[in-house]
Structures are given as structure tokens and as C-alpha cells.
């Protein structure tokens, strides 16, 4: 089990529960899971394959957990 799998399970169990909150921005587990799936699709569309390394350099914004969790999706990377 990895971070992305835990997110998917949480989204299925309690989709409307807030997963990320920063200032006035809130993302539910369902929104976070959907955004992560979108980022995984973008990575693959741009030629990234499972096992490729992905660097993430973002400030403390809701985009960071989206991108980080997407990079942990099964077959994407090992989240190191």
C-alpha cells in the first residue's frame, strides 16, 4: 500500500471529507483523488513512464500534495 492507494481508499470511504486545507482553500478527498489522477494522465501524456523520476518544486500550496501524491501512484515512482 502506498500514499496514492491510501488516498483512493479514503476518497471511496469518505469523498466529501476535507483532505487538504490551506488558508481559504479546501480540497475534499474526492477532489484530491481526481486531481491526482489528472496529473498522472498529464505525466503519461508527456512521455513519463512508470519508474521515471519526477522532481517537484512548489511552494506550500494545495498543488504540492496533488503532485506529490500523483508521483506516488502505483507504478509511477517510489515517493523518495
C-alpha positions as CSV (number, residue, x, y, z in Angstrom):
1,X,0.0,0.0,0.0
2,X,1.3,3.5,-0.9
3,X,0.2,7.1,-0.4
4,X,-1.8,7.1,-3.6
5,X,-3.6,3.9,-2.7
6,X,-4.4,5.3,0.7
7,X,-5.9,8.4,-0.9
8,X,-8.0,6.4,-3.3
9,X,-9.3,4.3,-0.4
10,X,-10.1,7.5,1.6
11,X,-11.9,9.0,-1.4
12,X,-14.1,5.9,-1.7
13,X,-14.8,5.8,2.0
14,X,-15.5,9.5,2.7
15,X,-15.3,11.5,-0.5
16,X,-16.6,14.8,0.9
17,X,-14.3,14.9,3.9
18,X,-11.7,17.7,3.7
19,X,-8.2,16.2,2.9
20,X,-6.3,19.5,2.3
21,X,-6.9,22.9,3.8
22,X,-4.7,25.9,3.3
23,X,-6.0,29.4,4.1
24,X,-9.3,29.6,2.4
25,X,-8.7,26.6,0.0
26,X,-10.2,23.2,0.9
27,X,-10.0,20.1,-1.2
28,X,-12.1,17.0,-0.4
29,X,-10.7,13.5,-0.7
30,X,-12.7,13.1,-3.9
31,X,-11.3,16.3,-5.4
32,X,-7.7,15.5,-4.4
33,X,-8.0,12.0,-5.8
34,X,-9.4,13.4,-9.1
35,X,-6.7,16.0,-9.4
36,X,-4.0,13.4,-8.7
37,X,-5.5,11.1,-11.5
38,X,-5.4,14.1,-13.8
39,X,-1.7,14.8,-13.0
40,X,-0.9,11.1,-13.6
41,X,-2.6,11.4,-17.0
42,X,-0.6,14.5,-17.8
43,X,2.7,12.9,-16.9
44,X,1.9,9.9,-19.1
45,X,0.8,12.1,-21.9
46,X,4.1,13.9,-21.8
47,X,6.1,10.7,-22.1
48,X,6.7,9.8,-18.4
49,X,6.6,6.1,-17.8
50,X,6.2,4.2,-14.5
51,X,9.5,4.2,-12.7
52,X,10.7,7.6,-14.1
53,X,11.8,10.1,-11.6
54,X,9.8,13.3,-11.2
55,X,11.1,16.4,-9.5
56,X,8.6,18.6,-7.7
57,X,9.5,22.1,-6.7
58,X,6.4,24.0,-5.4
59,X,5.7,26.3,-2.5
60,X,3.3,25.4,0.3
61,X,0.2,25.3,-1.9
62,X,-2.6,22.8,-2.4
63,X,-0.8,21.9,-5.7
64,X,2.0,20.2,-3.8
65,X,0.1,17.3,-2.2
66,X,-1.6,16.8,-5.6
67,X,1.6,16.5,-7.5
68,X,3.4,14.5,-4.7
69,X,0.6,12.0,-4.4
70,X,0.3,11.7,-8.2
71,X,4.0,10.8,-8.3
72,X,3.3,8.0,-5.8
73,X,0.6,6.4,-7.9
74,X,1.1,2.7,-8.4
75,X,3.8,2.2,-11.0
76,X,4.8,5.9,-11.0
77,X,7.7,6.1,-8.5
78,X,8.6,5.2,-5.0
79,X,8.0,8.6,-3.5
80,X,11.6,9.3,-2.4
